[in-house]
Amino acid sequence: MAGKLNIMNTETIQLHKHNEQVQKLDVEVALIQQDLNFIKEVHMKNLDDKIEKVDKKVDKIEQKTWWVLGLLIASIVGPFIGTMITAMM
């Protein structure tokens, strides 16, 4: 009988240790979830804002590039057309 009580006490102690480990893991999981929520709410919002700013700057640069390209083409084609018109007269 004493041997049976010893086994039950050992099992109870192991079960108690297991429950403590599970509780610790539950706390750690909860902390990780809080960290992930913080990252999603704060850092991702900041990244979205920064990406939007960069996108606007790229749009402005693209628009200026098209203007420069148009002026370059006009400065090349304009004199050519003027020369053709002069030659026809």
A tleap script that builds the chain and sets N, CA, C and O, in Angstrom:
source leaprc.protein.ff14SB
mol = sequence {
  NMET ALA GLY LYS LEU ASN ILE MET ASN THR
  GLU THR ILE GLN LEU HIE LYS HIE ASN GLU
  GLN VAL GLN LYS LEU ASP VAL GLU VAL ALA
  LEU ILE GLN GLN ASP LEU ASN PHE ILE LYS
  GLU VAL HIE MET LYS ASN LEU ASP ASP LYS
  ILE GLU LYS VAL ASP LYS LYS VAL ASP LYS
  ILE GLU GLN LYS THR TRP TRP VAL LEU GLY
  LEU LEU ILE ALA SER ILE VAL GLY PRO PHE
  ILE GLY THR MET ILE THR ALA MET CMET
}
set mol.1.N position { 0.821 -1.192 0.000 }
set mol.1.CA position { 0.000 0.000 0.000 }
set mol.1.C position { 0.862 1.251 0.000 }
set mol.1.O position { 0.544 2.245 -0.654 }
set mol.2.N position { 1.972 1.185 0.754 }
set mol.2.CA position { 2.856 2.351 0.799 }
set mol.2.C position { 3.451 2.624 -0.576 }
set mol.2.O position { 3.649 3.780 -0.950 }
set mol.3.N position { 3.737 1.567 -1.328 }
set mol.3.CA position { 4.271 1.725 -2.678 }
set mol.3.C position { 3.272 2.390 -3.598 }
set mol.3.O position { 3.641 3.209 -4.440 }
set mol.4.N position { 1.984 2.034 -3.437 }
set mol.4.CA position { 0.929 2.616 -4.246 }
set mol.4.C position { 0.774 4.101 -3.937 }
set mol.4.O position { 0.569 4.899 -4.851 }
set mol.5.N position { 0.868 4.482 -2.675 }
set mol.5.CA position { 0.786 5.895 -2.290 }
set mol.5.C position { 1.965 6.673 -2.845 }
set mol.5.O position { 1.818 7.817 -3.274 }
set mol.6.N position { 3.131 6.050 -2.835 }
set mol.6.CA position { 4.325 6.690 -3.380 }
set mol.6.C position { 4.147 7.000 -4.868 }
set mol.6.O position { 4.497 8.083 -5.337 }
set mol.7.N position { 3.594 6.027 -5.600 }
set mol.7.CA position { 3.363 6.211 -7.041 }
set mol.7.C position { 2.342 7.318 -7.265 }
set mol.7.O position { 2.519 8.153 -8.153 }
set mol.8.N position { 1.275 7.332 -6.468 }
set mol.8.CA position { 0.246 8.370 -6.607 }
set mol.8.C position { 0.817 9.747 -6.295 }
set mol.8.O position { 0.496 10.717 -6.982 }
set mol.9.N position { 1.658 9.848 -5.266 }
set mol.9.CA position { 2.274 11.127 -4.931 }
set mol.9.C position { 3.197 11.591 -6.059 }
set mol.9.O position { 3.213 12.771 -6.408 }
set mol.10.N position { 3.955 10.670 -6.619 }
set mol.10.CA position { 4.852 11.004 -7.723 }
set mol.10.C position { 4.045 11.469 -8.927 }
set mol.10.O position { 4.411 12.453 -9.570 }
set mol.11.N position { 2.961 10.783 -9.238 }
set mol.11.CA position { 2.113 11.183 -10.365 }
set mol.11.C position { 1.479 12.544 -10.113 }
set mol.11.O position { 1.378 13.367 -11.023 }
set mol.12.N position { 1.052 12.779 -8.874 }
set mol.12.CA position { 0.452 14.063 -8.522 }
set mol.12.C position { 1.467 15.183 -8.675 }
set mol.12.O position { 1.141 16.254 -9.187 }
set mol.13.N position { 2.686 14.943 -8.237 }
set mol.13.CA position { 3.743 15.952 -8.348 }
set mol.13.C position { 4.044 16.223 -9.824 }
set mol.13.O position { 4.188 17.378 -10.224 }
set mol.14.N position { 4.140 15.177 -10.627 }
set mol.14.CA position { 4.409 15.352 -12.053 }
set mol.14.C position { 3.275 16.099 -12.734 }
set mol.14.O position { 3.513 16.962 -13.578 }
set mol.15.N position { 2.045 15.771 -12.369 }
set mol.15.CA position { 0.880 16.458 -12.936 }
set mol.15.C position { 0.896 17.930 -12.548 }
set mol.15.O position { 0.595 18.796 -13.369 }
set mol.16.N position { 1.247 18.212 -11.300 }
set mol.16.CA position { 1.328 19.600 -10.835 }
set mol.16.C position { 2.406 20.364 -11.608 }
set mol.16.O position { 2.188 21.505 -12.017 }
set mol.17.N position { 3.567 19.737 -11.808 }
set mol.17.CA position { 4.651 20.378 -12.573 }
set mol.17.C position { 4.218 20.617 -14.014 }
set mol.17.O position { 4.505 21.660 -14.601 }
set mol.18.N position { 3.527 19.638 -14.567 }
set mol.18.CA position { 3.033 19.776 -15.942 }
set mol.18.C position { 2.052 20.941 -16.046 }
set mol.18.O position { 2.123 21.729 -16.989 }
set mol.19.N position { 1.146 21.053 -15.093 }
set mol.19.CA position { 0.171 22.152 -15.091 }
set mol.19.C position { 0.870 23.508 -14.973 }
set mol.19.O position { 0.467 24.474 -15.621 }
set mol.20.N position { 1.904 23.579 -14.154 }
set mol.20.CA position { 2.668 24.827 -14.020 }
set mol.20.C position { 3.336 25.199 -15.344 }
set mol.20.O position { 3.336 26.364 -15.743 }
set mol.21.N position { 3.899 24.211 -16.013 }
set mol.21.CA position { 4.540 24.465 -17.303 }
set mol.21.C position { 3.524 24.951 -18.333 }
set mol.21.O position { 3.808 25.859 -19.113 }
set mol.22.N position { 2.354 24.351 -18.330 }
set mol.22.CA position { 1.295 24.758 -19.261 }
set mol.22.C position { 0.868 26.188 -18.968 }
set mol.22.O position { 0.662 26.966 -19.899 }
set mol.23.N position { 0.730 26.551 -17.702 }
set mol.23.CA position { 0.350 27.913 -17.336 }
set mol.23.C position { 1.412 28.908 -17.780 }
set mol.23.O position { 1.089 29.986 -18.278 }
set mol.24.N position { 2.691 28.546 -17.599 }
set mol.24.CA position { 3.773 29.428 -18.045 }
set mol.24.C position { 3.722 29.618 -19.557 }
set mol.24.O position { 3.901 30.730 -20.056 }
set mol.25.N position { 3.481 28.541 -20.274 }
set mol.25.CA position { 3.389 28.633 -21.728 }
set mol.25.C position { 2.195 29.476 -22.160 }
set mol.25.O position { 2.282 30.228 -23.131 }
set mol.26.N position { 1.089 29.354 -21.447 }
set mol.26.CA position { -0.092 30.174 -21.748 }
set mol.26.C position { 0.229 31.655 -21.595 }
set mol.26.O position { -0.187 32.474 -22.416 }
set mol.27.N position { 0.966 31.996 -20.547 }
set mol.27.CA position { 1.351 33.394 -20.320 }
set mol.27.C position { 2.262 33.866 -21.450 }
set mol.27.O position { 2.090 34.969 -21.969 }
set mol.28.N position { 3.226 33.034 -21.829 }
set mol.28.CA position { 4.143 33.410 -22.900 }
set mol.28.C position { 3.407 33.603 -24.222 }
set mol.28.O position { 3.707 34.531 -24.972 }
set mol.29.N position { 2.450 32.731 -24.507 }
set mol.29.CA position { 1.657 32.858 -25.730 }
set mol.29.C position { 0.854 34.155 -25.698 }
set mol.29.O position { 0.762 34.847 -26.712 }
set mol.30.N position { 0.284 34.486 -24.573 }
set mol.30.CA position { -0.486 35.725 -24.443 }
set mol.30.C position { 0.409 36.941 -24.680 }
set mol.30.O position { -0.007 37.898 -25.333 }
set mol.31.N position { 1.629 36.911 -24.156 }
set mol.31.CA position { 2.565 38.020 -24.366 }
set mol.31.C position { 2.958 38.146 -25.832 }
set mol.31.O position { 3.061 39.252 -26.363 }
set mol.32.N position { 3.176 37.017 -26.475 }
set mol.32.CA position { 3.511 37.039 -27.902 }
set mol.32.C position { 2.354 37.604 -28.714 }
set mol.32.O position { 2.568 38.370 -29.653 }
set mol.33.N position { 1.139 37.234 -28.360 }
set mol.33.CA position { -0.032 37.771 -29.054 }
set mol.33.C position { -0.136 39.283 -28.877 }
set mol.33.O position { -0.481 39.994 -29.820 }
set mol.34.N position { 0.159 39.778 -27.679 }
set mol.34.CA position { 0.150 41.221 -27.443 }
set mol.34.C position { 1.193 41.913 -28.300 }
set mol.34.O position { 0.928 42.964 -28.882 }
set mol.35.N position { 2.389 41.320 -28.378 }
set mol.35.CA position { 3.446 41.901 -29.202 }
set mol.35.C position { 3.039 41.945 -30.672 }
set mol.35.O position { 3.264 42.944 -31.356 }
set mol.36.N position { 2.444 40.867 -31.150 }
set mol.36.CA position { 2.006 40.829 -32.540 }
set mol.36.C position { 0.924 41.869 -32.822 }
set mol.36.O position { 0.939 42.522 -33.865 }
set mol.37.N position { -0.002 42.016 -31.897 }
set mol.37.CA position { -1.042 43.031 -32.062 }
set mol.37.C position { -0.442 44.428 -32.088 }
set mol.37.O position { -0.865 45.270 -32.881 }
set mol.38.N position { 0.525 44.677 -31.242 }
set mol.38.CA position { 1.197 45.981 -31.212 }
set mol.38.C position { 1.900 46.237 -32.545 }
set mol.38.O position { 1.823 47.335 -33.097 }
set mol.39.N position { 2.576 45.228 -33.045 }
set mol.39.CA position { 3.275 45.381 -34.326 }
set mol.39.C position { 2.272 45.665 -35.440 }
set mol.39.O position { 2.496 46.539 -36.278 }
set mol.40.N position { 1.174 44.928 -35.444 }
set mol.40.CA position { 0.168 45.133 -36.487 }
set mol.40.C position { -0.428 46.529 -36.415 }
set mol.40.O position { -0.593 47.188 -37.442 }
set mol.41.N position { -0.748 46.980 -35.224 }
set mol.41.CA position { -1.436 48.256 -35.071 }
set mol.41.C position { -0.514 49.447 -35.281 }
set mol.41.O position { -0.895 50.408 -35.949 }
set mol.42.N position { 0.679 49.403 -34.729 }
set mol.42.CA position { 1.555 50.569 -34.740 }
set mol.42.C position { 2.532 50.537 -35.911 }
set mol.42.O position { 2.543 51.444 -36.743 }
set mol.43.N position { 3.336 49.510 -35.972 }
set mol.43.CA position { 4.397 49.483 -36.964 }
set mol.43.C position { 3.867 49.342 -38.387 }
set mol.43.O position { 4.379 49.986 -39.303 }
set mol.44.N position { 2.868 48.521 -38.579 }
set mol.44.CA position { 2.328 48.359 -39.922 }
set mol.44.C position { 1.665 49.643 -40.399 }
set mol.44.O position { 1.747 49.977 -41.581 }
set mol.45.N position { 1.016 50.357 -39.506 }
set mol.45.CA position { 0.409 51.645 -39.878 }
set mol.45.C position { 1.496 52.617 -40.307 }
set mol.45.O position { 1.346 53.326 -41.302 }
set mol.46.N position { 2.595 52.651 -39.553 }
set mol.46.CA position { 3.700 53.533 -39.908 }
set mol.46.C position { 4.287 53.153 -41.259 }
set mol.46.O position { 4.608 54.026 -42.065 }
set mol.47.N position { 4.429 51.869 -41.508 }
set mol.47.CA position { 4.959 51.429 -42.801 }
set mol.47.C position { 4.016 51.818 -43.936 }
set mol.47.O position { 4.466 52.268 -44.990 }
set mol.48.N position { 2.727 51.647 -43.729 }
set mol.48.CA position { 1.754 52.037 -44.748 }
set mol.48.C position { 1.842 53.531 -45.045 }
set mol.48.O position { 1.797 53.936 -46.206 }
set mol.49.N position { 1.967 54.348 -44.004 }
set mol.49.CA position { 2.087 55.793 -44.187 }
set mol.49.C position { 3.349 56.146 -44.969 }
set mol.49.O position { 3.311 56.986 -45.869 }
set mol.50.N position { 4.455 55.510 -44.629 }
set mol.50.CA position { 5.713 55.783 -45.314 }
set mol.50.C position { 5.656 55.339 -46.773 }
set mol.50.O position { 6.163 56.033 -47.654 }
set mol.51.N position { 5.050 54.203 -47.026 }
set mol.51.CA position { 4.919 53.723 -48.400 }
set mol.51.C position { 4.065 54.684 -49.213 }
set mol.51.O position { 4.360 54.947 -50.378 }
set mol.52.N position { 3.023 55.202 -48.612 }
set mol.52.CA position { 2.156 56.157 -49.300 }
set mol.52.C position { 2.926 57.437 -49.649 }
set mol.52.O position { 2.763 57.979 -50.742 }
set mol.53.N position { 3.760 57.916 -48.727 }
set mol.53.CA position { 4.574 59.107 -48.995 }
set mol.53.C position { 5.554 58.862 -50.137 }
set mol.53.O position { 5.722 59.714 -51.010 }
set mol.54.N position { 6.192 57.709 -50.129 }
set mol.54.CA position { 7.143 57.374 -51.190 }
set mol.54.C position { 6.410 57.274 -52.523 }
set mol.54.O position { 6.917 57.732 -53.548 }
set mol.55.N position { 5.229 56.682 -52.514 }
set mol.55.CA position { 4.442 56.543 -53.736 }
set mol.55.C position { 4.102 57.910 -54.327 }
set mol.55.O position { 4.177 58.094 -55.541 }
set mol.56.N position { 3.732 58.862 -53.484 }
set mol.56.CA position { 3.427 60.213 -53.956 }
set mol.56.C position { 4.664 60.874 -54.552 }
set mol.56.O position { 4.576 61.552 -55.576 }
set mol.57.N position { 5.821 60.676 -53.911 }
set mol.57.CA position { 7.057 61.262 -54.424 }
set mol.57.C position { 7.431 60.649 -55.771 }
set mol.57.O position { 7.890 61.351 -56.673 }
set mol.58.N position { 7.235 59.348 -55.901 }
set mol.58.CA position { 7.533 58.682 -57.175 }
set mol.58.C position { 6.608 59.211 -58.267 }
set mol.58.O position { 7.044 59.421 -59.399 }
set mol.59.N position { 5.342 59.425 -57.941 }
set mol.59.CA position { 4.400 59.985 -58.919 }
set mol.59.C position { 4.852 61.362 -59.390 }
set mol.59.O position { 4.778 61.663 -60.581 }
set mol.60.N position { 5.320 62.201 -58.467 }
set mol.60.CA position { 5.796 63.532 -58.832 }
set mol.60.C position { 7.028 63.441 -59.735 }
set mol.60.O position { 7.139 64.171 -60.720 }
set mol.61.N position { 7.944 62.546 -59.394 }
set mol.61.CA position { 9.151 62.373 -60.206 }
set mol.61.C position { 8.776 61.871 -61.599 }
set mol.61.O position { 9.344 62.313 -62.598 }
set mol.62.N position { 7.823 60.952 -61.659 }
set mol.62.CA position { 7.385 60.417 -62.948 }
set mol.62.C position { 6.774 61.522 -63.807 }
set mol.62.O position { 7.042 61.609 -65.006 }
set mol.63.N position { 5.957 62.358 -63.186 }
set mol.63.CA position { 5.327 63.452 -63.916 }
set mol.63.C position { 6.384 64.417 -64.447 }
set mol.63.O position { 6.290 64.854 -65.594 }
set mol.64.N position { 7.380 64.753 -63.643 }
set mol.64.CA position { 8.451 65.652 -64.088 }
set mol.64.C position { 9.269 65.016 -65.210 }
set mol.64.O position { 9.689 65.693 -66.149 }
set mol.65.N position { 9.487 63.716 -65.099 }
set mol.65.CA position { 10.241 63.014 -66.143 }
set mol.65.C position { 9.519 63.093 -67.483 }
set mol.65.O position { 10.155 63.308 -68.515 }
set mol.66.N position { 8.199 62.921 -67.478 }
set mol.66.CA position { 7.440 63.010 -68.722 }
set mol.66.C position { 7.500 64.422 -69.303 }
set mol.66.O position { 7.578 64.583 -70.521 }
set mol.67.N position { 7.466 65.444 -68.449 }
set mol.67.CA position { 7.583 66.824 -68.930 }
set mol.67.C position { 8.949 67.053 -69.577 }
set mol.67.O position { 9.037 67.647 -70.652 }
set mol.68.N position { 9.998 66.589 -68.932 }
set mol.68.CA position { 11.348 66.751 -69.482 }
set mol.68.C position { 11.467 66.004 -70.807 }
set mol.68.O position { 12.035 66.526 -71.766 }
set mol.69.N position { 10.937 64.795 -70.863 }
set mol.69.CA position { 10.980 64.019 -72.098 }
set mol.69.C position { 10.216 64.731 -73.210 }
set mol.69.O position { 10.683 64.779 -74.348 }
set mol.70.N position { 9.058 65.276 -72.896 }
set mol.70.CA position { 8.277 66.021 -73.885 }
set mol.70.C position { 9.013 67.233 -74.396 }
set mol.70.O position { 9.014 67.497 -75.599 }
set mol.71.N position { 9.642 67.981 -73.500 }
set mol.71.CA position { 10.411 69.155 -73.921 }
set mol.71.C position { 11.615 68.750 -74.768 }
set mol.71.O position { 11.951 69.437 -75.733 }
set mol.72.N position { 12.253 67.665 -74.424 }
set mol.72.CA position { 13.393 67.173 -75.192 }
set mol.72.C position { 12.970 66.795 -76.605 }
set mol.72.O position { 13.637 67.148 -77.577 }
set mol.73.N position { 11.873 66.085 -76.710 }
set mol.73.CA position { 11.373 65.702 -78.037 }
set mol.73.C position { 10.971 66.937 -78.836 }
set mol.73.O position { 11.258 67.035 -80.029 }
set mol.74.N position { 10.300 67.884 -78.166 }
set mol.74.CA position { 9.892 69.114 -78.859 }
set mol.74.C position { 11.109 69.901 -79.330 }
set mol.74.O position { 11.082 70.484 -80.414 }
set mol.75.N position { 12.179 69.926 -78.532 }
set mol.75.CA position { 13.368 70.684 -78.934 }
set mol.75.C position { 14.098 70.008 -80.096 }
set mol.75.O position { 14.829 70.669 -80.833 }
set mol.76.N position { 13.910 68.717 -80.264 }
set mol.76.CA position { 14.535 68.018 -81.390 }
set mol.76.C position { 13.649 68.098 -82.639 }
set mol.76.O position { 14.132 68.380 -83.735 }
set mol.77.N position { 12.357 67.849 -82.462 }
set mol.77.CA position { 11.433 67.796 -83.588 }
set mol.77.C position { 11.115 69.197 -84.107 }
set mol.77.O position { 10.942 69.387 -85.311 }
set mol.78.N position { 11.037 70.174 -83.213 }
set mol.78.CA position { 10.682 71.542 -83.620 }
set mol.78.C position { 11.607 72.109 -84.689 }
set mol.78.O position { 11.125 72.526 -85.743 }
set mol.79.N position { 12.897 72.140 -84.462 }
set mol.79.CA position { 13.786 72.672 -85.500 }
set mol.79.C position { 13.754 71.843 -86.792 }
set mol.79.O position { 13.875 72.392 -87.887 }
set mol.80.N position { 13.592 70.537 -86.660 }
set mol.80.CA position { 13.514 69.680 -87.832 }
set mol.80.C position { 12.321 70.063 -88.706 }
set mol.80.O position { 12.441 70.176 -89.926 }
set mol.81.N position { 11.162 70.262 -88.062 }
set mol.81.CA position { 9.948 70.657 -88.797 }
set mol.81.C position { 10.143 72.055 -89.392 }
set mol.81.O position { 9.737 72.323 -90.523 }
set mol.82.N position { 10.774 72.942 -88.607 }
set mol.82.CA position { 11.030 74.291 -89.129 }
set mol.82.C position { 11.916 74.253 -90.360 }
set mol.82.O position { 11.692 75.004 -91.310 }
set mol.83.N position { 12.913 73.393 -90.356 }
set mol.83.CA position { 13.803 73.251 -91.510 }
set mol.83.C position { 13.038 72.706 -92.720 }
set mol.83.O position { 13.257 73.149 -93.848 }
set mol.84.N position { 12.144 71.747 -92.481 }
set mol.84.CA position { 11.354 71.177 -93.580 }
set mol.84.C position { 10.433 72.229 -94.177 }
set mol.84.O position { 10.286 72.300 -95.397 }
set mol.85.N position { 9.818 73.040 -93.342 }
set mol.85.CA position { 8.900 74.069 -93.835 }
set mol.85.C position { 9.686 75.108 -94.637 }
set mol.85.O position { 9.233 75.538 -95.698 }
set mol.86.N position { 10.843 75.509 -94.149 }
set mol.86.CA position { 11.677 76.485 -94.832 }
set mol.86.C position { 12.134 75.927 -96.187 }
set mol.86.O position { 12.179 76.658 -97.177 }
set mol.87.N position { 12.468 74.649 -96.227 }
set mol.87.CA position { 12.941 74.033 -97.468 }
set mol.87.C position { 11.824 73.932 -98.503 }
set mol.87.O position { 12.092 73.969 -99.704 }
set mol.88.N position { 10.585 73.805 -98.056 }
set mol.88.CA position { 9.465 73.680 -98.974 }
set mol.88.C position { 9.129 75.026 -99.618 }
set mol.88.O position { 8.518 75.053 -100.686 }
set mol.89.N position { 9.497 76.095 -99.021 }
set mol.89.CA position { 9.140 77.411 -99.558 }
set mol.89.C position { 10.117 77.833 -100.565 }
set mol.89.O position { 9.988 78.917 -101.134 }
savepdb mol mol.pdb
quit
